[in-house]
Amino acid sequence: MDGANVWHLFRHVVLPNITPTMVTVWIVTFMYIWDSFLWPLVIMTDPGRQLVQIGIAALFNRSAFASAMSSQGHSSPSALS
């Protein structure tokens, strides 16, 4: 593209070409991070053996964590306190 500056080339040539790749990377990264949260939440039965991701989620959102734990048949999430 004759006469185009660097930003024009980036916006009209480079960015449209890398967008599908970047979206794919974001989706795969999100799925990896979500899987490292969801699988331990589903499979762990002892609140004392929960992984760090679950513990951090419990710190930030104790009511949602309590409902998730009770739906799995755990007696009380107060053992984390």
BALOMAR-288098 format. One record per atom (N, C-alpha, C): residue number from 1; atom name; z negated, x negated, y. Coordinates in pm, 1 decimal, decimal comma. Atoms other than C-alpha are relative to their C-alpha. Example, Ala and Ser with C-alpha at 12.3 -4.5 7.8 and 13.67 -1.06 7.14 Angstrom:
<rec n="1" atom="N" zz="0,0" xx="-89,0" yy="-119,0"/>
<rec n="1" atom="CA" zz="-780,0" xx="-1230,0" yy="-450,0"/>
<rec n="1" atom="C" zz="0,0" xx="-90,0" yy="120,0"/>
<rec n="2" atom="N" zz="6,0" xx="82,0" yy="-119,0"/>
<rec n="2" atom="CA" zz="-714,0" xx="-1367,0" yy="-106,0"/>
<rec n="2" atom="C" zz="-73,0" xx="77,0" yy="109,0"/>
end
This chain:
<rec n="1" atom="N" zz="0,0" xx="-85,5" yy="-115,9"/>
<rec n="1" atom="CA" zz="0,0" xx="0,0" yy="0,0"/>
<rec n="1" atom="C" zz="0,0" xx="-90,2" yy="122,2"/>
<rec n="2" atom="N" zz="-15,2" xx="86,8" yy="-117,1"/>
<rec n="2" atom="CA" zz="128,5" xx="-184,3" yy="301,3"/>
<rec n="2" atom="C" zz="-77,1" xx="54,9" yy="118,7"/>
<rec n="3" atom="N" zz="70,6" xx="-36,7" yy="-121,7"/>
<rec n="3" atom="CA" zz="-88,5" xx="-180,6" yy="608,2"/>
<rec n="3" atom="C" zz="-136,4" xx="62,4" yy="-22,6"/>
<rec n="4" atom="N" zz="130,5" xx="-60,4" yy="27,0"/>
<rec n="4" atom="CA" zz="-397,3" xx="-44,7" yy="437,4"/>
<rec n="4" atom="C" zz="-108,2" xx="-107,4" yy="3,5"/>
<rec n="5" atom="N" zz="110,3" xx="95,5" yy="-1,2"/>
<rec n="5" atom="CA" zz="-728,7" xx="-210,9" yy="498,6"/>
<rec n="5" atom="C" zz="-76,6" xx="8,9" yy="-132,5"/>
<rec n="6" atom="N" zz="73,7" xx="9,4" yy="125,4"/>
<rec n="6" atom="CA" zz="-980,5" xx="-293,4" yy="228,2"/>
<rec n="6" atom="C" zz="-66,0" xx="132,6" yy="-36,5"/>
<rec n="7" atom="N" zz="70,0" xx="-125,2" yy="27,9"/>
<rec n="7" atom="CA" zz="-1177,4" xx="31,0" yy="261,0"/>
<rec n="7" atom="C" zz="96,7" xx="111,4" yy="-38,0"/>
<rec n="8" atom="N" zz="-101,7" xx="-100,0" yy="33,9"/>
<rec n="8" atom="CA" zz="-863,3" xx="243,7" yy="250,1"/>
<rec n="8" atom="C" zz="47,8" xx="-21,0" yy="-144,3"/>
<rec n="9" atom="N" zz="-40,3" xx="28,9" yy="137,8"/>
<rec n="9" atom="CA" zz="-750,4" xx="68,3" yy="-69,8"/>
<rec n="9" atom="C" zz="-109,9" xx="38,2" yy="-98,9"/>
<rec n="10" atom="N" zz="110,3" xx="-33,4" yy="89,7"/>
<rec n="10" atom="CA" zz="-1093,8" xx="107,6" yy="-222,7"/>
<rec n="10" atom="C" zz="-11,1" xx="149,9" yy="-18,6"/>
<rec n="11" atom="N" zz="18,8" xx="-145,0" yy="6,4"/>
<rec n="11" atom="CA" zz="-1117,6" xx="477,0" yy="-136,9"/>
<rec n="11" atom="C" zz="116,5" xx="70,7" yy="-68,3"/>
<rec n="12" atom="N" zz="-116,6" xx="-72,2" yy="52,8"/>
<rec n="12" atom="CA" zz="-763,1" xx="571,9" yy="-238,6"/>
<rec n="12" atom="C" zz="57,9" xx="-56,9" yy="-129,0"/>
<rec n="13" atom="N" zz="-55,5" xx="60,2" yy="120,8"/>
<rec n="13" atom="CA" zz="-686,5" xx="333,2" yy="-524,8"/>
<rec n="13" atom="C" zz="-110,6" xx="-30,1" yy="-102,3"/>
<rec n="14" atom="N" zz="101,7" xx="45,7" yy="93,5"/>
<rec n="14" atom="CA" zz="-997,7" xx="180,3" yy="-678,9"/>
<rec n="14" atom="C" zz="-92,5" xx="113,7" yy="-41,8"/>
<rec n="15" atom="N" zz="96,8" xx="-105,1" yy="30,2"/>
<rec n="15" atom="CA" zz="-1241,2" xx="471,7" yy="-656,5"/>
<rec n="15" atom="C" zz="55,2" xx="107,9" yy="-93,7"/>
<rec n="16" atom="N" zz="-52,1" xx="-97,7" yy="97,6"/>
<rec n="16" atom="CA" zz="-1012,4" xx="727,7" yy="-827,0"/>
<rec n="16" atom="C" zz="19,3" xx="-58,4" yy="-140,6"/>
<rec n="17" atom="N" zz="-19,0" xx="61,6" yy="131,5"/>
<rec n="17" atom="CA" zz="-950,9" xx="478,4" yy="-1108,6"/>
<rec n="17" atom="C" zz="-131,2" xx="-27,9" yy="-72,3"/>
<rec n="18" atom="N" zz="125,9" xx="30,3" yy="67,3"/>
<rec n="18" atom="CA" zz="-1316,4" xx="394,0" yy="-1174,9"/>
<rec n="18" atom="C" zz="-89,8" xx="122,6" yy="-15,5"/>
<rec n="19" atom="N" zz="84,7" xx="-118,8" yy="7,2"/>
<rec n="19" atom="CA" zz="-1457,2" xx="745,7" yy="-1136,8"/>
<rec n="19" atom="C" zz="-22,3" xx="48,2" yy="-143,7"/>
<rec n="20" atom="N" zz="25,7" xx="-45,2" yy="137,3"/>
<rec n="20" atom="CA" zz="-1402,5" xx="854,1" yy="-1501,9"/>
<rec n="20" atom="C" zz="-88,9" xx="-96,7" yy="-78,4"/>
<rec n="21" atom="N" zz="82,6" xx="98,9" yy="68,5"/>
<rec n="21" atom="CA" zz="-1556,1" xx="530,5" yy="-1627,4"/>
<rec n="21" atom="C" zz="-144,4" xx="9,2" yy="45,4"/>
<rec n="22" atom="N" zz="136,2" xx="-8,7" yy="-52,2"/>
<rec n="22" atom="CA" zz="-1858,7" xx="560,9" yy="-1400,1"/>
<rec n="22" atom="C" zz="-69,0" xx="128,5" yy="-47,2"/>
<rec n="23" atom="N" zz="58,3" xx="-125,3" yy="48,8"/>
<rec n="23" atom="CA" zz="-1914,5" xx="924,2" yy="-1501,2"/>
<rec n="23" atom="C" zz="-38,7" xx="-13,9" yy="-146,6"/>
<rec n="24" atom="N" zz="30,6" xx="22,1" yy="140,9"/>
<rec n="24" atom="CA" zz="-1898,8" xx="824,3" yy="-1866,7"/>
<rec n="24" atom="C" zz="-124,6" xx="-87,3" yy="-16,4"/>
<rec n="25" atom="N" zz="117,8" xx="87,6" yy="5,5"/>
<rec n="25" atom="CA" zz="-2151,5" xx="544,4" yy="-1810,3"/>
<rec n="25" atom="C" zz="-124,8" xx="77,6" yy="38,7"/>
<rec n="26" atom="N" zz="115,8" xx="-79,0" yy="-42,5"/>
<rec n="26" atom="CA" zz="-2384,5" xx="783,6" yy="-1625,4"/>
<rec n="26" atom="C" zz="-42,1" xx="99,5" yy="-108,1"/>
<rec n="27" atom="N" zz="32,0" xx="-98,0" yy="104,8"/>
<rec n="27" atom="CA" zz="-2362,2" xx="1044,9" yy="-1902,4"/>
<rec n="27" atom="C" zz="-64,7" xx="-69,1" yy="-119,7"/>
<rec n="28" atom="N" zz="55,4" xx="71,3" yy="114,5"/>
<rec n="28" atom="CA" zz="-2426,5" xx="792,8" yy="-2181,0"/>
<rec n="28" atom="C" zz="-139,6" xx="-52,8" yy="32,5"/>
<rec n="29" atom="N" zz="131,6" xx="48,5" yy="-40,4"/>
<rec n="29" atom="CA" zz="-2717,2" xx="640,4" yy="-1987,5"/>
<rec n="29" atom="C" zz="-100,5" xx="113,5" yy="4,4"/>
<rec n="30" atom="N" zz="88,4" xx="-115,4" yy="-4,1"/>
<rec n="30" atom="CA" zz="-2867,5" xx="983,6" yy="-1923,3"/>
<rec n="30" atom="C" zz="-37,6" xx="45,3" yy="-140,4"/>
<rec n="31" atom="N" zz="28,6" xx="-42,1" yy="137,4"/>
<rec n="31" atom="CA" zz="-2835,7" xx="1075,7" yy="-2290,9"/>
<rec n="31" atom="C" zz="-94,4" xx="-97,4" yy="-69,1"/>
<rec n="32" atom="N" zz="88,1" xx="99,6" yy="59,3"/>
<rec n="32" atom="CA" zz="-3002,1" xx="748,5" yy="-2395,2"/>
<rec n="32" atom="C" zz="-142,0" xx="15,8" yy="51,9"/>
<rec n="33" atom="N" zz="133,1" xx="-16,1" yy="-58,7"/>
<rec n="33" atom="CA" zz="-3291,5" xx="798,6" yy="-2153,5"/>
<rec n="33" atom="C" zz="-62,7" xx="130,7" yy="-46,6"/>
<rec n="34" atom="N" zz="53,4" xx="-128,8" yy="43,2"/>
<rec n="34" atom="CA" zz="-3330,2" xx="1165,9" yy="-2246,8"/>
<rec n="34" atom="C" zz="-41,4" xx="-5,8" yy="-146,6"/>
<rec n="35" atom="N" zz="32,9" xx="10,7" yy="141,3"/>
<rec n="35" atom="CA" zz="-3326,9" xx="1081,1" yy="-2617,8"/>
<rec n="35" atom="C" zz="-128,7" xx="-79,5" yy="-20,1"/>
<rec n="36" atom="N" zz="123,3" xx="77,0" yy="13,9"/>
<rec n="36" atom="CA" zz="-3602,2" xx="825,8" yy="-2567,5"/>
<rec n="36" atom="C" zz="-121,1" xx="80,4" yy="46,6"/>
<rec n="37" atom="N" zz="109,0" xx="-89,7" yy="-37,3"/>
<rec n="37" atom="CA" zz="-3809,9" xx="1109,4" yy="-2420,5"/>
<rec n="37" atom="C" zz="-11,4" xx="116,3" yy="-98,9"/>
<rec n="38" atom="N" zz="2,9" xx="-122,4" yy="79,7"/>
<rec n="38" atom="CA" zz="-3714,3" xx="1412,4" yy="-2629,0"/>
<rec n="38" atom="C" zz="-38,5" xx="-25,6" yy="-145,9"/>
<rec n="39" atom="N" zz="28,3" xx="25,2" yy="141,2"/>
<rec n="39" atom="CA" zz="-3725,4" xx="1259,7" yy="-2977,6"/>
<rec n="39" atom="C" zz="-147,3" xx="-30,1" yy="-23,4"/>
<rec n="40" atom="N" zz="143,9" xx="20,9" yy="22,3"/>
<rec n="40" atom="CA" zz="-4081,0" xx="1119,2" yy="-2947,7"/>
<rec n="40" atom="C" zz="-83,4" xx="125,3" yy="27,4"/>
<rec n="41" atom="N" zz="72,7" xx="-123,0" yy="-28,7"/>
<rec n="41" atom="CA" zz="-4196,3" xx="1449,2" yy="-2795,3"/>
<rec n="41" atom="C" zz="5,7" xx="94,6" yy="-119,0"/>
<rec n="42" atom="N" zz="-17,3" xx="-91,0" yy="113,3"/>
<rec n="42" atom="CA" zz="-4058,6" xx="1640,1" yy="-3093,4"/>
<rec n="42" atom="C" zz="-66,9" xx="-54,2" yy="-126,0"/>
<rec n="43" atom="N" zz="40,2" xx="54,6" yy="129,5"/>
<rec n="43" atom="CA" zz="-4152,7" xx="1403,4" yy="-3374,4"/>
<rec n="43" atom="C" zz="-146,5" xx="-41,8" yy="-6,0"/>
<rec n="44" atom="N" zz="139,4" xx="46,7" yy="2,4"/>
<rec n="44" atom="CA" zz="-4497,7" xx="1273,3" yy="-3272,7"/>
<rec n="44" atom="C" zz="-94,7" xx="118,8" yy="-10,8"/>
<rec n="45" atom="N" zz="94,7" xx="-109,6" yy="17,8"/>
<rec n="45" atom="CA" zz="-4779,7" xx="1494,8" yy="-3393,7"/>
<rec n="45" atom="C" zz="-138,2" xx="-33,2" yy="52,5"/>
<rec n="46" atom="N" zz="131,9" xx="42,1" yy="-46,5"/>
<rec n="46" atom="CA" zz="-5081,2" xx="1293,3" yy="-3280,1"/>
<rec n="46" atom="C" zz="8,6" xx="-39,4" yy="147,4"/>
<rec n="47" atom="N" zz="-7,0" xx="34,9" yy="-142,2"/>
<rec n="47" atom="CA" zz="-5132,5" xx="1290,8" yy="-2899,4"/>
<rec n="47" atom="C" zz="-50,0" xx="-141,1" yy="28,4"/>
<rec n="48" atom="N" zz="47,5" xx="136,2" yy="-18,4"/>
<rec n="48" atom="CA" zz="-5313,7" xx="957,9" yy="-2937,7"/>
<rec n="48" atom="C" zz="105,7" xx="-105,2" yy="-27,3"/>
<rec n="49" atom="N" zz="-107,1" xx="94,5" yy="33,5"/>
<rec n="49" atom="CA" zz="-4992,7" xx="797,0" yy="-3063,6"/>
<rec n="49" atom="C" zz="127,2" xx="25,9" yy="79,2"/>
<rec n="50" atom="N" zz="-117,8" xx="-29,2" yy="-81,0"/>
<rec n="50" atom="CA" zz="-4755,9" xx="932,6" yy="-2799,2"/>
<rec n="50" atom="C" zz="50,9" xx="-127,2" yy="68,3"/>
<rec n="51" atom="N" zz="-59,5" xx="115,1" yy="-65,5"/>
<rec n="51" atom="CA" zz="-4516,9" xx="684,4" yy="-2640,7"/>
<rec n="51" atom="C" zz="-21,4" xx="6,0" yy="150,5"/>
<rec n="52" atom="N" zz="22,6" xx="12,5" yy="-144,2"/>
<rec n="52" atom="CA" zz="-4527,0" xx="570,0" yy="-2280,2"/>
<rec n="52" atom="C" zz="76,0" xx="108,8" yy="77,6"/>
<rec n="53" atom="N" zz="-78,6" xx="-100,4" yy="-71,1"/>
<rec n="53" atom="CA" zz="-4249,7" xx="809,7" yy="-2171,8"/>
<rec n="53" atom="C" zz="-71,2" xx="134,5" yy="1,4"/>
<rec n="54" atom="N" zz="69,4" xx="-127,4" yy="9,8"/>
<rec n="54" atom="CA" zz="-4448,4" xx="1108,7" yy="-2291,7"/>
<rec n="54" atom="C" zz="-127,9" xx="-3,5" yy="82,4"/>
<rec n="55" atom="N" zz="121,2" xx="13,2" yy="-79,8"/>
<rec n="55" atom="CA" zz="-4767,4" xx="980,1" yy="-2132,5"/>
<rec n="55" atom="C" zz="26,4" xx="8,0" yy="149,1"/>
<rec n="56" atom="N" zz="-36,0" xx="-7,7" yy="-142,1"/>
<rec n="56" atom="CA" zz="-4597,4" xx="934,8" yy="-1796,3"/>
<rec n="56" atom="C" zz="37,0" xx="142,2" yy="37,2"/>
<rec n="57" atom="N" zz="-33,9" xx="-140,0" yy="-26,5"/>
<rec n="57" atom="CA" zz="-4453,4" xx="1284,9" yy="-1818,2"/>
<rec n="57" atom="C" zz="-125,6" xx="84,8" yy="6,0"/>
<rec n="58" atom="N" zz="125,6" xx="-75,8" yy="-0,3"/>
<rec n="58" atom="CA" zz="-4801,3" xx="1414,7" yy="-1895,8"/>
<rec n="58" atom="C" zz="-77,0" xx="-21,9" yy="129,1"/>
<rec n="59" atom="N" zz="68,8" xx="27,2" yy="-126,2"/>
<rec n="59" atom="CA" zz="-4940,9" xx="1246,0" yy="-1585,8"/>
<rec n="59" atom="C" zz="59,3" xx="79,3" yy="115,6"/>
<rec n="60" atom="N" zz="-66,2" xx="-66,4" yy="-111,3"/>
<rec n="60" atom="CA" zz="-4683,0" xx="1404,1" yy="-1357,1"/>
<rec n="60" atom="C" zz="6,7" xx="151,0" yy="-14,2"/>
<rec n="61" atom="N" zz="-17,2" xx="-142,9" yy="19,6"/>
<rec n="61" atom="CA" zz="-4659,5" xx="1747,4" yy="-1513,0"/>
<rec n="61" atom="C" zz="-87,1" xx="45,8" yy="-116,6"/>
<rec n="62" atom="N" zz="94,1" xx="-29,5" yy="107,5"/>
<rec n="62" atom="CA" zz="-4968,7" xx="1828,5" yy="-1716,6"/>
<rec n="62" atom="C" zz="18,6" xx="140,7" yy="-56,6"/>
<rec n="63" atom="N" zz="-12,8" xx="-136,8" yy="51,6"/>
<rec n="63" atom="CA" zz="-4903,4" xx="2206,6" yy="-1744,0"/>
<rec n="63" atom="C" zz="120,2" xx="13,2" yy="-93,2"/>
<rec n="64" atom="N" zz="-117,4" xx="-6,0" yy="87,3"/>
<rec n="64" atom="CA" zz="-4554,1" xx="2164,6" yy="-1890,3"/>
<rec n="64" atom="C" zz="-26,2" xx="-77,1" yy="-128,8"/>
<rec n="65" atom="N" zz="33,0" xx="78,1" yy="118,2"/>
<rec n="65" atom="CA" zz="-4683,4" xx="1897,9" yy="-2126,0"/>
<rec n="65" atom="C" zz="-94,1" xx="78,1" yy="-90,9"/>
<rec n="66" atom="N" zz="94,7" xx="-78,5" yy="79,4"/>
<rec n="66" atom="CA" zz="-4967,8" xx="2124,5" yy="-2236,8"/>
<rec n="66" atom="C" zz="71,3" xx="110,9" yy="-75,0"/>
<rec n="67" atom="N" zz="-71,7" xx="-107,7" yy="68,7"/>
<rec n="67" atom="CA" zz="-4730,7" xx="2409,1" yy="-2315,5"/>
<rec n="67" atom="C" zz="89,0" xx="-55,4" yy="-110,0"/>
<rec n="68" atom="N" zz="-82,9" xx="61,7" yy="103,8"/>
<rec n="68" atom="CA" zz="-4500,2" xx="2174,7" yy="-2509,0"/>
<rec n="68" atom="C" zz="-84,3" xx="-42,2" yy="-119,0"/>
<rec n="69" atom="N" zz="87,1" xx="43,2" yy="109,3"/>
<rec n="69" atom="CA" zz="-4787,7" xx="2034,4" yy="-2710,0"/>
<rec n="69" atom="C" zz="-54,9" xx="119,6" yy="-77,2"/>
<rec n="70" atom="N" zz="53,7" xx="-115,9" yy="70,0"/>
<rec n="70" atom="CA" zz="-4932,5" xx="2377,3" yy="-2786,6"/>
<rec n="70" atom="C" zz="108,1" xx="70,3" yy="-81,6"/>
<rec n="71" atom="N" zz="-107,1" xx="-60,8" yy="77,7"/>
<rec n="71" atom="CA" zz="-4591,6" xx="2502,8" yy="-2900,6"/>
<rec n="71" atom="C" zz="28,0" xx="-78,4" yy="-127,3"/>
<rec n="72" atom="N" zz="-16,6" xx="80,1" yy="120,8"/>
<rec n="72" atom="CA" zz="-4590,6" xx="2216,8" yy="-3153,1"/>
<rec n="72" atom="C" zz="-118,5" xx="15,1" yy="-93,6"/>
<rec n="73" atom="N" zz="113,1" xx="-23,9" yy="86,7"/>
<rec n="73" atom="CA" zz="-4921,7" xx="2332,3" yy="-3293,3"/>
<rec n="73" atom="C" zz="-119,3" xx="-90,9" yy="26,7"/>
<rec n="74" atom="N" zz="113,6" xx="86,4" yy="-33,2"/>
<rec n="74" atom="CA" zz="-5152,4" xx="2080,8" yy="-3124,6"/>
<rec n="74" atom="C" zz="-109,7" xx="84,7" yy="62,8"/>
<rec n="75" atom="N" zz="111,6" xx="-81,5" yy="-45,3"/>
<rec n="75" atom="CA" zz="-5496,1" xx="2208,6" yy="-3040,3"/>
<rec n="75" atom="C" zz="-18,5" xx="-5,2" yy="150,6"/>
<rec n="76" atom="N" zz="29,0" xx="9,1" yy="-142,1"/>
<rec n="76" atom="CA" zz="-5548,9" xx="2074,6" yy="-2689,5"/>
<rec n="76" atom="C" zz="51,8" xx="-131,6" yy="55,7"/>
<rec n="77" atom="N" zz="-43,0" xx="125,5" yy="-62,1"/>
<rec n="77" atom="CA" zz="-5387,6" xx="1822,1" yy="-2457,0"/>
<rec n="77" atom="C" zz="-112,2" xx="-66,7" yy="78,3"/>
<rec n="78" atom="N" zz="109,9" xx="58,3" yy="-73,7"/>
<rec n="78" atom="CA" zz="-5732,1" xx="1754,1" yy="-2306,5"/>
<rec n="78" atom="C" zz="-45,6" xx="-131,1" yy="-60,8"/>
<rec n="79" atom="N" zz="35,5" xx="127,9" yy="62,2"/>
<rec n="79" atom="CA" zz="-5768,0" xx="1461,8" yy="-2547,8"/>
<rec n="79" atom="C" zz="59,9" xx="-115,9" yy="76,8"/>
<rec n="80" atom="N" zz="-61,0" xx="106,4" yy="-79,2"/>
<rec n="80" atom="CA" zz="-5544,7" xx="1268,3" yy="-2308,3"/>
<rec n="80" atom="C" zz="-81,8" xx="-33,1" yy="122,9"/>
<rec n="81" atom="N" zz="77,6" xx="20,6" yy="-122,2"/>
<rec n="81" atom="CA" zz="-5795,2" xx="1300,1" yy="-2023,9"/>
<rec n="81" atom="C" zz="-100,6" xx="-110,0" yy="-16,3"/>
end
